[in-house]
Amino acid sequence: MSRNSPVARAESPIGTHFLFAGQSHRSTKRPGASPASSAKSQTGTNPPASNPAHSGLPGRAILVSRLVGILVMVLTPLDLRMSAWTSDQFPECLYRIPLLSLPIAMALTLAVRGLGATRLTLAGSAIGAVSGSLAAIVYAGCCPADSILYVVSWYLASVLLCAAAGAVVLSRMLKW
């Protein structure tokens, strides 16, 4: 590799180092060290899975959607609030989105199972949330209710239901 390349390779007695823009990453692990401790000790930073800056992103997204829902509810006239929230019927997306997410969740589970996940509950919850989100996108194309209050409330509840089911059920299926 050329010297001006952003990736350079250096040999040492411990293993091969790859240098990315001034940071070093070893291609071999220390004997007896856990993956998390070896990743921290080798690079000097936390591994990407435990980055505290990324841990609050789902909570922030839920908070923003709730704030939008509250704002729309306040701006909606009193006599129209209940019909905008429930669309004058039982929110059918509460059971249709989880049903649509089942084949997506099974495909994602088969894909992730081969990767050897170490945090099974978190992986199951992520699979459930992703499959619920994709199913909500599919269901939104044929749902007759399109009010912001309806979508923010019931679609989010359906996706959270899928995430909770994934944390409970899929975490057991991911064991390797």
Residue frames as qw, qx, qy, qz and C-alpha x, y, z in Angstrom:
[[0.000, 0.888, 0.459, 0.000, 0.00, 0.00, 0.00],
 [0.373, 0.603, -0.048, 0.703, 1.18, 3.49, -0.67],
 [0.348, -0.147, -0.502, 0.778, 2.31, 5.73, 2.08],
 [0.196, -0.054, -0.003, -0.979, -0.35, 8.35, 1.28],
 [0.478, -0.322, -0.727, -0.373, -3.19, 5.80, 1.56],
 [0.491, -0.554, 0.188, -0.645, -5.56, 6.24, 4.53],
 [0.947, -0.277, 0.108, -0.125, -5.02, 2.56, 5.39],
 [0.295, 0.668, -0.672, 0.123, -1.49, 1.47, 6.20],
 [0.953, -0.211, -0.210, -0.059, -0.27, -1.88, 7.48],
 [0.008, 0.728, -0.615, 0.303, 2.42, -2.39, 10.10],
 [0.842, -0.062, -0.534, 0.046, 3.90, -5.65, 11.37],
 [0.272, -0.670, 0.510, -0.465, 4.77, -6.21, 15.02],
 [0.135, 0.200, -0.957, 0.164, 5.65, -9.23, 17.19],
 [0.384, 0.172, 0.683, -0.597, 2.06, -9.30, 18.59],
 [0.505, 0.519, 0.690, 0.006, 0.14, -9.18, 15.32],
 [0.300, 0.356, 0.429, 0.774, -0.71, -7.18, 12.25],
 [0.002, 0.583, 0.370, -0.723, -1.86, -3.60, 12.81],
 [0.276, 0.596, 0.527, 0.539, -4.09, -1.66, 10.47],
 [0.182, -0.364, -0.222, 0.886, -3.85, 2.08, 10.78],
 [0.128, 0.706, 0.601, 0.353, -6.94, 4.12, 9.89],
 [0.015, 0.826, 0.082, 0.558, -6.38, 7.86, 9.95],
 [0.006, 0.596, -0.520, 0.611, -4.08, 7.72, 12.96],
 [0.742, -0.338, 0.367, -0.447, -5.91, 4.98, 14.90],
 [0.178, 0.356, -0.913, -0.088, -4.60, 1.49, 15.28],
 [0.863, -0.083, 0.143, -0.478, -6.62, -1.73, 15.22],
 [0.196, -0.412, 0.887, 0.070, -5.04, -5.13, 15.78],
 [0.695, 0.141, -0.493, -0.504, -6.10, -8.06, 13.70],
 [0.606, -0.056, -0.778, 0.156, -5.29, -10.55, 16.48],
 [0.579, -0.719, -0.086, -0.375, -6.64, -10.81, 20.01],
 [0.053, -0.558, 0.724, -0.401, -4.71, -11.18, 23.22],
 [0.528, -0.111, -0.842, -0.031, -4.94, -14.68, 24.67],
 [0.320, -0.371, -0.750, 0.444, -7.44, -14.94, 27.53],
 [0.072, 0.200, 0.162, -0.964, -8.94, -11.49, 27.03],
 [0.378, 0.587, 0.681, -0.224, -12.64, -10.98, 26.51],
 [0.411, 0.527, 0.455, 0.588, -13.71, -9.30, 23.24],
 [0.107, -0.950, -0.230, -0.182, -14.89, -6.14, 25.02],
 [0.528, -0.772, 0.170, 0.311, -11.76, -5.73, 27.13],
 [0.648, -0.063, 0.442, 0.617, -9.43, -6.53, 24.23],
 [0.311, 0.717, 0.403, 0.477, -11.19, -4.04, 21.98],
 [0.237, -0.968, -0.069, -0.048, -10.88, -1.32, 24.60],
 [0.618, -0.618, 0.295, 0.387, -7.27, -2.08, 25.44],
 [0.657, 0.163, 0.464, 0.571, -6.17, -2.36, 21.82],
 [0.262, 0.656, 0.353, 0.613, -7.68, 0.82, 20.46],
 [0.221, -0.047, -0.366, 0.903, -7.88, 2.86, 23.64],
 [0.413, -0.070, -0.030, -0.907, -11.60, 3.59, 23.12],
 [0.621, 0.098, 0.636, -0.447, -14.84, 1.81, 23.81],
 [0.253, 0.125, 0.861, 0.424, -15.96, -0.75, 21.23],
 [0.206, -0.147, -0.369, -0.894, -18.69, 0.54, 18.88],
 [0.454, -0.440, -0.738, -0.236, -21.45, -1.55, 20.51],
 [0.464, -0.600, -0.516, 0.398, -21.00, 0.20, 23.86],
 [0.234, 0.255, 0.056, 0.937, -20.67, 3.77, 22.62],
 [0.038, -0.505, -0.640, 0.578, -22.66, 5.88, 25.11],
 [0.161, 0.315, -0.151, -0.923, -23.47, 8.50, 22.47],
 [0.383, -0.008, -0.705, -0.597, -25.57, 5.97, 20.51],
 [0.115, -0.203, -0.932, 0.277, -27.41, 4.43, 23.46],
 [0.181, 0.461, 0.513, -0.701, -30.13, 7.08, 23.67],
 [0.133, 0.121, -0.525, -0.832, -31.12, 7.31, 20.01],
 [0.240, -0.386, -0.841, -0.293, -34.24, 5.09, 20.19],
 [0.215, -0.600, -0.596, 0.488, -35.43, 6.94, 23.28],
 [0.029, -0.404, 0.077, 0.911, -34.94, 10.27, 21.56],
 [0.167, -0.089, -0.700, -0.688, -36.90, 9.12, 18.51],
 [0.267, -0.529, -0.806, 0.008, -39.79, 7.98, 20.71],
 [0.184, -0.566, -0.360, 0.718, -39.69, 11.25, 22.63],
 [0.041, 0.222, -0.327, -0.918, -39.79, 13.33, 19.44],
 [0.243, -0.276, -0.783, -0.502, -42.74, 11.33, 18.07],
 [0.273, -0.587, -0.704, 0.294, -44.59, 11.74, 21.36],
 [0.115, -0.475, -0.125, 0.863, -43.96, 15.49, 21.34],
 [0.142, 0.010, -0.557, -0.818, -45.29, 15.73, 17.79],
 [0.287, -0.428, -0.837, -0.185, -48.37, 13.75, 18.84],
 [0.229, -0.595, -0.527, 0.562, -48.99, 16.03, 21.83],
 [0.032, -0.322, 0.152, 0.934, -48.56, 19.14, 19.68],
 [0.226, -0.152, -0.696, -0.665, -51.03, 17.86, 17.09],
 [0.292, -0.512, -0.801, 0.102, -53.48, 16.86, 19.82],
 [0.149, -0.535, -0.322, 0.767, -53.36, 20.34, 21.32],
 [0.088, 0.263, -0.330, -0.902, -53.90, 21.93, 17.89],
 [0.184, -0.273, -0.853, -0.405, -56.80, 19.60, 16.98],
 [0.450, -0.360, -0.003, -0.817, -60.27, 20.91, 17.90],
 [0.376, -0.208, 0.754, -0.498, -61.84, 19.22, 20.94],
 [0.797, 0.221, 0.278, -0.488, -64.71, 17.63, 19.07],
 [0.782, 0.514, -0.325, -0.137, -62.36, 15.96, 16.55],
 [0.124, -0.655, 0.728, -0.161, -59.65, 14.67, 18.92],
 [0.678, -0.126, 0.693, -0.208, -61.11, 11.24, 19.63],
 [0.833, 0.499, 0.214, -0.109, -61.93, 10.51, 16.00],
 [0.398, 0.804, -0.439, 0.047, -58.44, 11.66, 14.94],
 [0.277, -0.561, 0.755, -0.195, -56.83, 9.44, 17.59],
 [0.561, -0.014, 0.816, -0.135, -58.84, 6.24, 17.03],
 [0.174, 0.140, -0.657, -0.721, -60.19, 6.87, 13.51],
 [0.677, -0.046, 0.076, -0.731, -63.68, 5.99, 14.84],
 [0.936, 0.034, -0.311, -0.164, -62.79, 2.29, 15.13],
 [0.812, -0.498, 0.248, 0.175, -60.52, -0.11, 16.99],
 [0.136, 0.796, -0.531, -0.256, -56.92, 0.45, 15.86],
 [0.982, 0.161, 0.056, -0.083, -56.43, -2.66, 13.75],
 [0.497, 0.685, -0.477, 0.235, -52.75, -1.95, 13.29],
 [0.453, -0.603, 0.565, -0.335, -52.18, -3.23, 16.85],
 [0.800, -0.103, 0.590, -0.039, -52.49, -6.80, 15.60],
 [0.785, 0.610, 0.105, 0.015, -51.91, -6.44, 11.86],
 [0.222, 0.851, -0.464, 0.111, -48.42, -4.92, 12.07],
 [0.457, -0.491, 0.734, -0.111, -47.11, -7.67, 14.40],
 [0.846, 0.225, 0.478, -0.068, -48.61, -10.31, 12.10],
 [0.631, 0.770, -0.080, 0.056, -46.96, -8.72, 9.05],
 [0.027, -0.826, 0.552, -0.116, -43.65, -8.53, 10.91],
 [0.859, -0.269, 0.428, -0.079, -43.45, -12.30, 11.60],
 [0.893, 0.352, 0.127, 0.249, -41.87, -13.38, 8.28],
 [0.292, 0.841, -0.264, 0.373, -39.49, -10.42, 8.38],
 [0.487, -0.696, 0.459, -0.261, -38.47, -11.28, 11.94],
 [0.943, -0.073, 0.321, 0.051, -37.87, -14.93, 11.02],
 [0.732, 0.590, -0.031, 0.339, -35.64, -13.94, 8.09],
 [0.032, 0.839, -0.358, 0.409, -33.68, -11.49, 10.23],
 [0.739, -0.517, 0.394, -0.175, -33.35, -14.08, 13.00],
 [0.948, 0.159, 0.182, 0.205, -31.85, -16.60, 10.59],
 [0.506, 0.732, -0.148, 0.431, -29.44, -13.95, 9.32],
 [0.201, -0.792, 0.390, -0.424, -28.36, -12.75, 12.77],
 [0.914, -0.342, 0.193, -0.098, -28.13, -16.25, 14.25],
 [0.890, 0.274, -0.022, 0.364, -25.13, -17.01, 12.05],
 [0.240, 0.788, -0.227, 0.519, -23.34, -13.88, 13.24],
 [0.643, -0.160, -0.585, 0.467, -22.96, -15.06, 16.86],
 [0.202, -0.752, -0.020, -0.627, -24.65, -12.26, 18.80],
 [0.406, 0.043, -0.707, 0.577, -23.45, -11.86, 22.38],
 [0.208, 0.123, 0.438, -0.866, -26.20, -9.57, 23.74],
 [0.027, 0.272, 0.918, 0.286, -29.19, -11.74, 22.89],
 [0.048, 0.705, 0.614, -0.353, -31.95, -9.65, 24.44],
 [0.040, 0.677, -0.121, -0.725, -30.74, -6.49, 22.72],
 [0.011, -0.173, 0.776, 0.607, -30.34, -8.33, 19.41],
 [0.052, 0.443, 0.893, 0.065, -33.84, -9.82, 19.70],
 [0.054, 0.758, 0.384, -0.524, -35.29, -6.42, 20.54],
 [0.018, 0.536, -0.388, -0.749, -33.52, -4.83, 17.57],
 [0.034, 0.084, 0.891, 0.445, -34.79, -7.55, 15.23],
 [0.046, 0.619, 0.765, -0.171, -38.32, -7.03, 16.55],
 [0.035, 0.743, 0.128, -0.656, -38.12, -3.25, 16.16],
 [0.007, 0.365, -0.598, -0.713, -36.72, -3.45, 12.62],
 [0.011, 0.245, 0.917, 0.313, -39.26, -6.05, 11.51],
 [0.036, 0.697, 0.626, -0.349, -42.09, -4.06, 13.13],
 [0.024, 0.651, -0.109, -0.751, -40.93, -0.88, 11.42],
 [0.025, 0.159, -0.758, -0.632, -40.76, -2.55, 8.01],
 [0.004, 0.448, 0.892, 0.070, -44.20, -4.09, 8.57],
 [0.039, 0.718, 0.386, -0.579, -45.57, -0.66, 9.56],
 [0.049, 0.448, -0.417, -0.789, -44.27, 0.77, 6.29],
 [0.060, -0.121, -0.895, -0.425, -46.03, -2.00, 4.36],
 [0.039, -0.579, -0.789, 0.200, -49.25, -1.63, 6.37],
 [0.007, 0.565, 0.134, -0.814, -49.31, 2.16, 5.96],
 [0.061, 0.118, -0.625, -0.770, -49.97, 1.69, 2.25],
 [0.322, -0.339, -0.779, -0.417, -53.36, 0.10, 2.87],
 [0.191, -0.418, -0.674, 0.579, -54.43, 1.65, 6.19],
 [0.045, 0.750, 0.499, 0.432, -57.49, 3.92, 5.86],
 [0.388, -0.890, -0.164, 0.174, -56.50, 6.01, 8.89],
 [0.644, 0.398, -0.039, 0.652, -53.90, 8.65, 8.10],
 [0.260, -0.932, -0.019, -0.253, -54.19, 11.14, 10.94],
 [0.318, 0.595, -0.578, 0.459, -50.93, 12.07, 12.63],
 [0.523, -0.439, 0.495, -0.538, -52.35, 11.23, 16.06],
 [0.970, 0.045, 0.081, -0.226, -53.32, 7.75, 14.85],
 [0.785, 0.465, -0.339, 0.228, -49.97, 7.02, 13.24],
 [0.090, 0.615, -0.568, 0.539, -47.87, 8.39, 16.12],
 [0.612, -0.366, 0.467, -0.523, -49.87, 6.54, 18.76],
 [0.929, 0.025, 0.270, -0.254, -50.83, 3.20, 17.30],
 [0.788, 0.519, -0.302, 0.137, -47.99, 2.53, 14.87],
 [0.081, 0.636, -0.626, 0.445, -45.45, 3.31, 17.58],
 [0.689, -0.304, 0.491, -0.437, -47.31, 1.05, 20.00],
 [0.961, 0.246, 0.020, -0.124, -47.27, -1.75, 17.41],
 [0.585, 0.604, -0.457, 0.289, -43.54, -1.38, 16.75],
 [0.208, -0.557, 0.628, -0.502, -42.80, -1.33, 20.50],
 [0.879, -0.102, 0.307, -0.351, -44.92, -4.46, 20.88],
 [0.884, 0.415, -0.202, 0.074, -42.83, -6.14, 18.18],
 [0.264, 0.651, -0.567, 0.429, -39.62, -5.02, 19.92],
 [0.529, -0.427, 0.549, -0.485, -40.80, -6.39, 23.27],
 [0.963, 0.094, 0.152, -0.203, -41.84, -9.69, 21.70],
 [0.709, 0.569, -0.364, 0.204, -38.47, -9.88, 19.96],
 [0.055, -0.636, 0.617, -0.459, -36.63, -9.31, 23.23],
 [0.701, -0.254, 0.524, -0.412, -38.55, -12.12, 24.91],
 [0.931, 0.226, 0.252, -0.137, -38.97, -14.70, 22.13],
 [0.709, 0.659, -0.213, 0.130, -36.15, -14.09, 19.67],
 [0.126, -0.758, 0.599, -0.224, -33.45, -13.83, 22.33],
 [0.753, -0.217, 0.604, -0.144, -34.03, -17.54, 23.02],
 [0.862, 0.463, 0.207, 0.015, -33.89, -18.41, 19.33],
 [0.367, 0.862, -0.326, 0.123, -30.56, -16.59, 18.85],
 [0.616, -0.602, 0.507, 0.007, -28.58, -18.80, 21.25],
 [0.695, 0.563, -0.437, -0.091, -25.73, -20.52, 19.48]]
